[in-house]
């Protein structure tokens, strides 16, 4: 006799995943097209977490991990008598890191689902590796449009994200630049990552469609420290605005060095979420106040009704306020994962649990009207579950402590 935690999705016994069709060794009780994870009484439900956990962007991944940990706490640390265990891998915010992290997680066939990664550069090679092992991925902050494009490869059939799609962000950024900031000419600078290059292109296309003039698109390497040659080329065309949605080191170098380049004195400097970390204040110095930052609205009135309580738990648990801008996306990604596990999990009277892999993937994609910390989540067929409330932030100075909403503060839209 079984005590179903929720209804089980039944599917055919054979299905193709990435490398080809696989035959399932069916359990006597639970059948699934790509396999069943069986857990003995008290054995943990394992969730993989992969994000940037070292280097200059560590705050981004650590902030997300803390959101996941609070979500697990809110579930009481268990489902159906099975403790929830989160195992972590550092994806380094790079293709190599994503491949390594995903390979390690995929090798552990007790992993039910993964939450992460932070960066599109890691998600692009990593998500297919996981899905070929039947492990779905819920992206926390990888925003590159190709990850959820209608023509994406079947290798990404296990990938969804709770964060926004940069095709939306690019269009809204262009609208602010052209219609609010008054820029009529622009240049984009990207670091070659799928995230930055995709967002820059979406922005430039939309800016041009609005009637603006694109003066160029430049590329730098994530390891570059001397941005003066690129900035000198850009300055020759005297753009009204430069958009460079990169990561913290590149953002800091461009922002600081732009102050000494003739021709950029009146140019608006605009970046994105990579600058929403404390390190950027020290790395950019006094130039930080020249920087405008586009992001999803992080103000309390724009977020879910439970966000204030979440913030209290965050500060109580970790002894500080949020250290980056994606803690609440980590929370929502974990919630989607845990709700899906509960939906498909079947438990015997002796405590043995069964979770069908494709059933779990399908339950994640079936997420509808989940009222999360970052807005209502309903997943589309290609994996976009999020919403986007466009906002522009600006740092108040180097002496004020980092605190989202205060330093940097929201300057658009007006409260």
C-alpha positions in Angstrom: 0.0 0.0 0.0 1.3 3.5 -0.9 0.5 6.9 0.6 0.8 9.2 -2.4 2.0 12.7 -1.6 0.4 13.8 -4.8 -0.7 12.3 -8.1 2.0 10.5 -10.1 2.5 11.3 -13.8 2.6 8.1 -15.9 4.5 8.2 -19.2 5.7 5.7 -21.8 8.5 3.3 -20.9 11.0 4.5 -23.5 12.0 8.0 -24.5 14.9 9.8 -26.2 17.1 12.1 -24.2 20.0 13.8 -25.8 22.2 10.9 -26.6 19.3 8.7 -27.8 16.6 6.4 -26.5 17.0 4.8 -23.2 15.1 1.8 -21.8 13.8 2.1 -18.3 14.1 -0.6 -15.8 10.6 -0.2 -14.4 9.9 -0.4 -10.7 7.0 -2.6 -9.6 5.1 0.4 -8.4 6.2 3.5 -10.2 7.0 3.8 -13.9 8.6 6.7 -15.6 10.0 7.2 -19.1 13.5 8.0 -18.0 13.9 6.4 -14.7 12.8 6.4 -11.1 14.9 7.4 -8.0 14.2 5.1 -5.1 15.0 6.3 -1.6 15.0 4.1 1.5 13.3 5.3 4.7 14.9 8.5 5.9 17.2 8.8 2.9 17.7 12.4 1.9 16.1 14.1 -1.1 19.2 15.5 -2.8 19.1 18.9 -4.6 22.1 20.1 -6.5 23.1 23.8 -6.3 25.6 25.2 -8.8 26.6 28.8 -8.9 29.6 31.1 -8.8 31.1 30.5 -5.4 34.6 31.8 -5.8 36.4 34.8 -7.4 35.2 38.3 -7.9 31.6 37.4 -8.3 31.3 35.2 -5.3 28.7 37.4 -3.6 26.3 36.6 -6.5 26.3 32.9 -5.9 26.5 33.0 -2.2 23.5 35.3 -2.1 21.5 32.8 -4.2 22.6 29.9 -2.0 21.3 31.6 1.1 17.9 32.0 -0.6 17.9 28.3 -1.3 18.8 27.5 2.3 15.9 29.7 3.6 13.5 27.9 1.2 14.6 24.5 2.7 14.1 25.9 6.2 10.6 27.1 5.3 9.7 23.5 4.3 10.8 22.3 7.7 13.8 20.7 6.1 12.0 17.6 4.9 9.3 16.2 2.6 7.4 13.0 3.4 9.8 12.1 6.2 12.8 12.5 3.9 15.3 15.3 4.8 16.2 17.8 2.1 19.9 17.9 1.4 21.5 20.5 -0.8 24.9 19.8 -2.3 26.9 22.6 -3.8 29.3 22.9 -6.8 31.2 26.0 -7.9 30.3 26.8 -11.6 32.8 29.8 -11.6 30.5 31.8 -13.9 32.3 30.3 -17.0 31.7 27.6 -19.6 34.5 25.4 -18.1 33.2 25.8 -14.6 29.6 25.0 -15.7 30.7 21.9 -17.5 32.7 20.7 -14.5 30.0 21.5 -12.0 27.3 19.9 -14.1 29.4 16.8 -14.7 30.0 16.3 -11.0 26.3 16.7 -10.2 25.2 14.4 -13.1 27.4 11.7 -11.8 25.4 11.5 -8.6 22.2 9.7 -9.5 20.6 10.6 -6.2 20.4 14.2 -7.4 16.8 14.8 -8.3 17.0 18.4 -9.6 19.4 21.2 -9.6 19.0 24.9 -8.8 21.3 27.3 -10.7 23.5 28.3 -12.1 24.2 32.0 -11.7 25.5 32.7 -15.2 24.4 31.9 -18.7 28.0 31.0 -19.6 27.8 28.1 -17.2 24.2 27.1 -18.0 24.9 26.8 -21.8 27.2 23.8 -21.5 25.9 22.5 -18.1 22.2 22.2 -18.5 22.4 19.6 -21.4 24.9 17.5 -19.3 22.4 17.3 -16.5 19.4 16.6 -18.7 21.2 13.7 -20.4 21.3 12.2 -17.0 17.6 12.9 -16.4 18.2 15.8 -14.0 16.2 19.0 -14.7 17.7 22.4 -13.9 15.9 25.5 -12.5 17.9 28.6 -13.5 18.3 31.2 -10.8 19.9 34.0 -12.9 21.1 32.8 -16.3 19.2 35.2 -18.6 20.6 34.6 -22.1 17.7 34.4 -24.6 18.9 31.2 -26.4 18.4 29.1 -23.3 14.7 29.3 -23.7 14.3 30.1 -27.4 11.5 28.3 -29.2 14.1 26.7 -31.5 16.4 25.6 -28.6 17.9 22.1 -28.9 16.2 19.2 -27.2 19.3 19.1 -24.9 17.7 22.0 -23.0 14.3 20.3 -22.5 15.1 20.0 -18.8 15.9 23.6 -18.3 13.6 26.3 -16.9 14.4 29.6 -15.2 12.6 31.8 -12.6 14.6 34.8 -13.7 13.7 37.0 -16.7 14.7 36.6 -20.3 17.2 39.2 -21.6 15.2 39.7 -24.8 12.7 41.5 -22.5 15.4 43.3 -20.5 17.2 44.5 -23.7 14.0 46.1 -25.1 13.2 47.8 -21.7 16.7 49.1 -21.3 16.6 50.6 -24.8 13.3 52.3 -24.0 14.8 53.8 -20.9 17.9 55.0 -22.7 16.1 56.5 -25.6 12.9 57.8 -24.0 13.9 58.6 -20.4 17.7 59.3 -20.5 17.4 61.1 -23.9 20.2 59.2 -25.6 20.0 59.2 -29.4 23.4 57.5 -30.0 24.8 54.5 -28.2 27.6 51.9 -28.1 27.5 48.4 -26.5 30.5 46.7 -24.8 30.3 43.0 -23.9 32.8 40.5 -22.4 32.1 37.6 -24.8 29.9 35.7 -22.4 26.5 34.5 -23.6 24.8 36.7 -21.1 26.5 40.0 -21.9 26.7 39.5 -25.7 23.0 38.5 -25.8 21.8 41.4 -23.7 23.9 43.9 -25.6 22.6 42.7 -28.9 19.0 42.8 -27.7 19.5 46.3 -26.4 21.1 47.6 -29.6 18.4 46.1 -31.8 15.7 47.7 -29.8 17.5 51.0 -29.5 17.8 51.1 -33.3 14.1 50.2 -33.7 13.2 53.1 -31.5 15.0 55.5 -33.9 18.3 55.7 -32.1 21.7 55.3 -33.8 24.0 52.5 -32.9 27.6 53.7 -33.3 29.3 50.4 -32.6 29.6 47.2 -30.6 32.9 46.4 -28.8 34.2 43.3 -27.1 36.6 42.8 -24.2 37.8 39.8 -22.4 36.7 39.0 -18.8 40.4 39.1 -17.8 41.1 42.5 -19.4 42.2 45.2 -17.0 43.2 48.1 -19.4 40.0 49.3 -21.0 41.5 52.6 -22.3 42.1 51.4 -25.9 38.5 50.3 -26.3 37.2 53.4 -24.5 39.3 55.7 -26.7 37.8 54.1 -29.8 34.4 54.5 -28.4 35.0 58.1 -27.4 35.9 59.1 -31.0 32.2 58.7 -31.9 31.0 60.7 -28.8 28.1 58.4 -27.9 25.3 59.7 -25.7 25.3 56.4 -23.7 27.5 53.3 -23.3 25.8 50.0 -22.2 28.1 47.3 -20.8 26.2 44.6 -18.9 29.2 42.6 -17.9 30.5 41.2 -14.6 32.0 43.1 -11.6 35.7 43.3 -12.7 35.0 44.5 -16.2 32.3 46.9 -15.0 34.7 48.4 -12.4 37.5 48.9 -14.9 35.3 50.5 -17.6 33.6 52.8 -15.1 36.8 54.0 -13.5 38.9 54.4 -16.6 36.1 56.1 -18.6 36.6 59.1 -16.3 40.0 59.9 -17.8 39.0 59.5 -21.5 38.5 62.7 -23.5 35.1 62.7 -25.2 33.3 60.7 -22.6 32.7 63.5 -20.1 29.0 63.7 -20.8 28.4 60.1 -21.8 25.9 58.1 -19.7 27.4 54.9 -18.3 24.9 52.1 -18.0 25.4 48.5 -16.8 23.3 45.8 -15.4 22.9 43.3 -12.5 26.6 42.4 -12.3 27.1 45.7 -10.4 24.7 44.9 -7.7 27.4 43.6 -5.3 29.3 45.4 -2.5 32.7 44.8 -4.2 31.9 47.2 -7.1 31.9 50.2 -4.7 35.5 49.7 -3.7 36.7 48.6 -7.1 35.2 51.6 -8.9 36.1 54.2 -6.3 34.6 57.7 -6.7 33.4 56.9 -10.2 30.7 54.7 -8.8 28.2 57.6 -8.7 28.5 58.0 -12.5 27.2 54.5 -13.0 23.6 53.6 -13.8 22.4 50.0 -13.2 19.5 48.3 -14.9 17.8 45.4 -13.0 14.5 43.9 -11.9 12.8 46.0 -9.3 14.0 45.0 -5.9 11.9 47.4 -3.8 9.6 45.9 -1.2 6.4 47.1 -3.0 7.4 45.4 -6.2 8.1 42.0 -4.6 6.0 39.3 -3.1 4.0 39.8 0.1 6.4 37.4 1.9 9.6 39.3 1.0 9.8 41.3 4.3 9.6 38.2 6.4 12.2 36.6 4.1 14.6 39.6 4.7 14.2 39.1 8.5 15.2 35.5 8.2 18.1 36.3 5.9 19.6 38.8 8.4 18.9 36.6 11.4 20.5 33.5 9.7 23.5 35.2 8.1 24.1 38.2 10.2 23.9 40.7 7.4 21.5 42.1 4.8 21.5 40.6 1.3 24.9 40.9 -0.4 23.7 40.8 -4.0 20.5 41.0 -6.1 19.4 37.4 -6.6 18.8 35.9 -3.2 15.0 35.9 -3.8 15.4 34.2 -7.1 17.4 31.4 -5.4 14.5 31.1 -2.9 11.9 30.9 -5.7 13.9 28.4 -7.7 14.1 26.1 -4.7 10.4 26.5 -4.0 9.6 25.4 -7.5 11.8 22.4 -7.2 10.4 21.4 -3.8 6.8 21.8 -4.9 7.4 19.6 -7.9 9.1 16.9 -5.8 6.2 16.9 -3.4 3.7 16.7 -6.3 5.2 13.5 -7.8 6.7 11.8 -4.8 5.1 8.5 -3.8 5.9 7.0 -0.4 5.3 3.5 0.9 4.0 2.8 4.4 7.6 1.7 5.3 8.9 5.1 4.3 10.4 4.1 0.9 10.0 6.9 -1.6 9.9 7.0 -5.4 10.4 10.0 -7.6 10.0 9.6 -11.4 12.5 11.7 -13.3 10.4 12.7 -16.2 7.4 13.2 -13.9 9.5 15.6 -11.9 10.6 17.5 -15.0 7.0 17.8 -16.2 5.8 18.9 -12.8 8.4 21.7 -12.8 7.3 22.8 -16.3 3.6 22.7 -15.1 4.3 25.4 -12.4 1.4 27.8 -12.6 0.5 30.9 -10.6 3.1 30.3 -7.9 3.2 33.6 -6.0 6.9 33.9 -5.2 9.1 36.5 -3.7 9.9 37.7 -7.2 6.4 37.8 -8.6 4.0 35.2 -9.9 5.7 32.3 -11.7 4.0 30.4 -14.6 6.3 28.3 -16.7 6.0 28.4 -20.5 6.7 25.4 -22.7 10.2 26.6 -23.5 11.2 27.3 -19.9 10.5 30.9 -19.2 8.7 31.2 -15.8 9.7 34.7 -14.7 8.5 38.3 -15.0 10.5 41.5 -15.3 9.8 44.9 -13.6 12.3 47.3 -15.2 14.2 49.5 -12.8 17.3 51.7 -12.8 19.6 52.1 -9.8 22.4 54.4 -8.9 25.0 54.3 -6.1 25.0 57.3 -3.7 28.7 57.2 -2.9 31.6 55.3 -1.5 31.0 56.2 2.2 27.5 54.9 2.4 27.3 51.1 3.2 26.0 48.8 0.5 22.3 48.2 0.9 19.9 47.4 -1.9 17.3 50.2 -2.2 19.5 52.7 -0.3 23.0 52.4 -1.9 22.3 51.7 -4.7 19.0 53.5 -4.7 16.2 53.3 -7.3 16.0 56.3 -9.5 13.5 55.0 -12.1 10.6 54.6 -12.1 10.0 57.3 -9.5 8.4 56.0 -6.3 
